[in-house]
Amino acid sequence: MAVENATSAAHAAVTIEFDHVTKRYGASARAGRGPAAPAAVDSFSATLPAGSVTVLLGSSGCGKTTLLRTVNRMVEPTSGRVRLDGEDIHDRNPVALRRSIGYVMQNAGLLPHRRVLDNITLVPSLNGADRAQAVARALELMDLLGLDRALARRYPGQLSGGQAQRVGVARALAADPGVLLMDEPFGAVDPLVRRDLQRELGRIQGELAKTIVFVTHDVDEALALGDEIILLREGAQIAQRGTGRQLLANPADDFVVRFLGLDDANRALHLAEVAGERVVVDRSGRAVGRLEDSEGNRP
């Protein structure tokens, strides 16, 4: 498959290391004087394995998006370091860095005056890729994401919400990045389309094996997608980190219990066996996710 051939010669998945990353906004933080502003991210440290899907889960305002954007330097930390395979990203040109990292946001972020094909080929073109190769890659990615090639000539305003998000993912993958950042990418579409997009992402990750950092406030989505989940409190403080199975079976404290809905009589997520597989079900018995062990096997 041509997509696989292109990927094999592309950026390999990398390990992401956050080393006491702190971000404070406000004049006092910029000037270095006066009382310290509250930290949006407060001394966050974690290492995310290459080729994994790590979900940053938390409420709005807890710092998860700020933390995500430190990886591509859309946000510069007040202190601390972010490293990709041991290399401090502060030593890299920010524009070149961003072009080497895929980024998908909630509203797709497509350029409205460019056709779908030109949106997908944007970064490869900026990187000097041959036009014919960039177009071929874009069409292959459209196939991979279940997009009809006839859509290539359309403008973003002529797409459905689900189609636009798929184009956003295709654009993020077009330069074959080793890292893919996803900031609540499916939050603006209806639940049925959201489930479809989640399944598509899981299938694509099985083929391409990127290092994915996925931001969401949705527990079900985190359980469905994450190899590992980092549940954050305010200031991007880690409340608990582990697989979905670990968080559900052994919540660290009352905050984790409440956030996961384990104390909600109408929700109460728990593990159950359905048709021989271990799945996450709610109080009504509705399956909301399927768990895998640390080796990627279904228990």
C-alpha positions as CSV (number, residue, x, y, z in Angstrom):
1,M,0.0,0.0,0.0
2,A,1.4,3.4,-1.0
3,V,0.5,5.0,2.4
4,E,2.6,2.4,4.2
5,N,5.5,2.9,1.9
6,A,5.4,6.7,2.4
7,T,5.2,6.2,6.2
8,S,8.2,3.9,6.4
9,A,10.4,6.6,5.0
10,A,8.8,9.3,7.2
11,H,9.3,10.6,10.7
12,A,9.4,7.7,13.2
13,A,7.2,7.8,16.2
14,V,9.1,9.5,19.1
15,T,9.1,9.6,22.9
16,I,7.7,12.8,24.4
17,E,9.2,13.9,27.7
18,F,7.7,16.7,29.8
19,D,10.3,17.8,32.4
20,H,8.7,20.0,35.1
21,V,6.8,22.0,32.6
22,T,5.1,25.1,34.0
23,K,3.1,27.8,32.3
24,R,1.9,31.0,33.9
25,Y,0.0,33.6,31.9
26,G,-0.2,37.3,32.8
27,A,2.0,40.4,33.0
28,S,3.9,39.3,36.1
29,A,4.9,36.0,34.5
30,R,6.2,37.8,31.4
31,A,8.0,40.5,33.3
32,G,9.4,38.2,35.9
33,R,8.3,40.4,38.8
34,G,5.3,40.9,41.1
35,P,3.2,38.1,42.6
36,A,3.2,34.9,40.6
37,A,0.2,34.3,38.4
38,P,-1.7,31.1,38.9
39,A,-0.1,28.3,36.9
40,A,-2.2,27.0,34.0
41,V,0.3,24.1,34.1
42,D,2.2,23.6,37.3
43,S,5.4,21.5,37.1
44,F,4.1,18.7,34.9
45,S,6.4,15.8,34.4
46,A,5.7,12.7,32.3
47,T,7.2,10.5,29.6
48,L,4.9,9.4,26.8
49,P,6.1,6.2,25.0
50,A,6.7,6.3,21.2
51,G,3.9,4.8,19.2
52,S,1.3,5.1,22.0
53,V,-2.0,7.0,22.4
54,T,-1.9,9.0,25.6
55,V,-5.1,10.7,26.5
56,L,-5.0,13.9,28.6
57,L,-8.3,13.8,30.4
58,G,-9.8,16.6,32.5
59,S,-12.3,19.4,33.0
60,S,-12.2,22.6,31.0
61,G,-9.6,24.9,32.4
62,C,-7.4,22.2,33.9
63,G,-4.5,23.0,31.6
64,K,-4.6,20.1,29.2
65,T,-4.8,22.1,26.0
66,T,-2.0,24.4,27.3
67,L,0.1,21.4,28.0
68,L,-0.6,19.9,24.6
69,R,0.5,23.1,22.8
70,T,3.8,23.2,24.5
71,V,4.8,20.2,22.4
72,N,4.7,22.2,19.1
73,R,5.7,25.5,20.8
74,M,2.3,27.1,20.2
75,V,2.7,27.8,23.9
76,E,6.1,28.5,25.3
77,P,6.6,27.2,28.9
78,T,7.4,29.6,31.6
79,S,9.8,27.0,32.9
80,G,10.7,23.4,32.3
81,R,11.5,21.5,29.1
82,V,9.8,19.4,26.5
83,R,12.0,16.8,24.7
84,L,11.3,14.7,21.7
85,D,13.5,11.6,21.7
86,G,15.8,13.4,24.1
87,E,16.1,16.6,22.0
88,D,15.0,19.8,23.7
89,I,12.4,21.4,21.4
90,H,13.5,24.8,22.5
91,D,16.6,24.3,20.4
92,R,14.6,23.8,17.3
93,N,13.1,26.3,14.9
94,P,9.5,26.7,16.0
95,V,8.1,26.8,12.4
96,A,10.0,23.8,11.3
97,L,9.0,22.0,14.5
98,R,5.3,22.7,13.9
99,R,5.5,21.4,10.3
100,S,7.0,18.2,11.6
101,I,4.1,17.6,14.1
102,G,0.5,16.8,13.1
103,Y,-2.1,18.9,14.8
104,V,-5.9,18.4,14.8
105,M,-8.2,20.8,16.5
106,Q,-11.9,20.7,17.4
107,N,-13.2,22.7,14.4
108,A,-10.8,21.1,11.9
109,G,-9.2,24.5,11.3
110,L,-9.3,24.1,7.5
111,L,-8.6,27.1,5.3
112,P,-12.0,28.0,3.9
113,H,-10.7,29.5,0.7
114,R,-8.7,26.4,-0.3
115,R,-10.1,23.2,-1.7
116,V,-9.9,20.0,0.3
117,L,-6.9,18.7,-1.7
118,D,-5.0,22.0,-1.2
119,N,-5.7,21.9,2.5
120,I,-4.3,18.4,2.8
121,T,-1.2,19.2,0.7
122,L,-0.5,22.5,2.5
123,V,2.3,21.3,4.9
124,P,4.1,19.1,2.4
125,S,4.0,21.9,-0.1
126,L,5.5,24.3,2.5
127,N,8.2,21.8,3.2
128,G,9.1,21.7,-0.5
129,A,7.5,18.4,-1.5
130,D,7.0,17.6,-5.2
131,R,3.4,18.5,-6.1
132,A,2.6,15.2,-7.8
133,Q,3.9,13.3,-4.8
134,A,2.0,15.5,-2.3
135,V,-1.3,15.1,-4.3
136,A,-0.8,11.3,-4.5
137,R,-0.2,11.2,-0.7
138,A,-3.3,13.3,-0.1
139,L,-5.5,11.0,-2.2
140,E,-4.2,7.9,-0.4
141,L,-4.9,9.5,2.9
142,M,-8.5,10.3,1.8
143,D,-8.9,6.6,0.9
144,L,-7.5,5.6,4.3
145,L,-9.9,7.9,6.1
146,G,-12.9,6.8,4.1
147,L,-13.3,10.1,2.1
148,D,-14.6,9.9,-1.4
149,R,-11.9,11.3,-3.8
150,A,-14.6,13.4,-5.4
151,L,-14.5,15.6,-2.3
152,A,-11.0,16.7,-3.1
153,R,-12.4,19.5,-5.3
154,R,-14.8,20.8,-2.7
155,Y,-14.3,23.7,-0.3
156,P,-14.5,23.1,3.5
157,G,-17.9,24.9,3.6
158,Q,-19.3,22.2,1.4
159,L,-18.4,19.4,3.8
160,S,-20.3,17.8,6.7
161,G,-18.8,18.1,10.1
162,G,-17.5,14.5,10.0
163,Q,-16.0,15.0,6.6
164,A,-14.3,18.2,7.7
165,Q,-12.8,16.4,10.7
166,R,-11.5,13.6,8.5
167,V,-9.9,16.1,6.2
168,G,-8.3,17.7,9.3
169,V,-6.8,14.4,10.3
170,A,-5.6,13.8,6.7
171,R,-3.9,17.2,6.7
172,A,-2.2,16.4,10.0
173,L,-0.9,13.2,8.6
174,A,0.1,14.5,5.2
175,A,3.7,15.2,6.1
176,D,4.1,11.8,7.9
177,P,4.7,13.2,11.3
178,G,6.0,11.1,14.2
179,V,3.8,13.0,16.6
180,L,0.1,13.7,16.3
181,L,-1.5,16.2,18.6
182,M,-5.3,16.1,18.8
183,D,-7.2,18.8,20.8
184,E,-10.8,17.6,21.4
185,P,-11.0,16.8,17.7
186,F,-14.4,15.1,17.7
187,G,-16.1,17.4,20.2
188,A,-18.1,19.4,17.7
189,V,-19.8,16.5,15.8
190,D,-22.8,14.5,16.7
191,P,-22.5,11.3,18.9
192,L,-22.9,8.9,16.0
193,V,-20.3,10.6,13.8
194,R,-18.0,10.9,16.9
195,R,-18.1,7.1,17.4
196,D,-17.3,6.6,13.8
197,L,-14.3,9.0,14.0
198,Q,-13.1,7.3,17.1
199,R,-13.1,3.9,15.4
200,E,-11.4,5.4,12.3
201,L,-8.6,6.8,14.5
202,G,-8.1,3.4,16.2
203,R,-7.9,1.7,12.9
204,I,-5.5,4.3,11.4
205,Q,-3.2,4.1,14.5
206,G,-3.1,0.3,14.1
207,E,-1.6,0.9,10.6
208,L,0.6,4.0,11.1
209,A,1.6,3.8,14.8
210,K,2.1,7.5,15.6
211,T,2.8,8.9,19.0
212,I,-0.6,10.5,19.7
213,V,-1.5,12.9,22.5
214,F,-5.3,13.2,22.6
215,V,-7.0,15.9,24.7
216,T,-10.6,15.3,25.9
217,H,-13.0,15.9,28.8
218,D,-15.1,12.9,27.8
219,V,-14.5,9.8,29.9
220,D,-16.0,7.4,27.4
221,E,-13.8,8.7,24.7
222,A,-10.7,8.4,26.9
223,L,-11.5,4.8,27.7
224,A,-12.2,4.0,24.1
225,L,-9.0,5.5,22.6
226,G,-6.2,5.7,25.2
227,D,-3.4,3.1,25.6
228,E,-2.9,5.2,28.7
229,I,-4.9,8.0,30.4
230,I,-3.5,10.9,32.4
231,L,-6.4,12.3,34.5
232,L,-5.6,15.9,35.4
233,R,-6.7,18.2,38.2
234,E,-6.4,22.0,38.0
235,G,-3.0,23.2,36.9
236,A,-2.4,20.0,35.0
237,Q,-1.6,18.2,38.2
238,I,-1.8,14.4,37.7
239,A,-4.6,12.9,39.7
240,Q,-4.0,9.4,38.3
241,R,-2.2,7.9,35.4
242,G,-2.8,4.4,34.0
243,T,-4.8,2.3,31.6
244,G,-8.5,2.5,31.6
245,R,-8.7,-0.8,33.4
246,Q,-6.4,0.5,36.2
247,L,-8.4,3.7,36.7
248,L,-11.7,2.0,36.8
249,A,-10.6,-0.9,39.0
250,N,-8.4,1.1,41.4
251,P,-9.3,4.9,41.4
252,A,-6.7,6.8,43.4
253,D,-9.0,9.0,45.4
254,D,-12.5,10.6,45.6
255,F,-11.7,13.1,42.8
256,V,-11.0,10.2,40.4
257,V,-14.1,8.4,41.5
258,R,-16.3,11.4,40.9
259,F,-14.7,12.3,37.6
260,L,-15.1,8.8,36.2
261,G,-18.7,8.7,37.4
262,L,-18.1,5.7,39.6
263,D,-20.2,7.3,42.4
264,D,-23.1,8.3,40.1
265,A,-26.1,5.9,40.5
266,N,-27.3,6.8,37.0
267,R,-23.9,6.2,35.4
268,A,-21.6,4.1,37.6
269,L,-19.0,2.8,35.1
270,H,-17.7,-0.7,35.8
271,L,-16.1,-3.6,34.1
272,A,-18.2,-6.5,32.8
273,E,-17.8,-9.4,30.4
274,V,-19.9,-9.2,27.3
275,A,-19.7,-11.9,24.6
276,G,-16.4,-13.1,26.1
277,E,-14.8,-9.6,26.1
278,R,-14.1,-7.3,29.0
279,V,-15.9,-4.0,28.4
280,V,-16.8,-0.9,30.3
281,V,-20.5,-0.6,30.9
282,D,-22.6,2.1,32.6
283,R,-25.4,1.5,35.2
284,S,-28.0,0.8,32.5
285,G,-25.7,-1.9,31.0
286,R,-24.7,0.1,27.9
287,A,-21.2,-0.7,26.7
288,V,-19.2,2.5,26.5
289,G,-15.7,1.2,25.8
290,R,-13.5,-1.9,25.4
291,L,-10.4,-2.4,27.5
292,E,-7.0,-3.8,26.4
293,D,-4.1,-4.9,28.5
294,S,-0.6,-3.4,28.4
295,E,0.3,-5.5,25.4
296,G,-2.7,-4.3,23.4
297,N,-4.5,-7.6,23.8
298,R,-8.2,-7.7,24.8
299,P,-8.5,-9.3,28.2
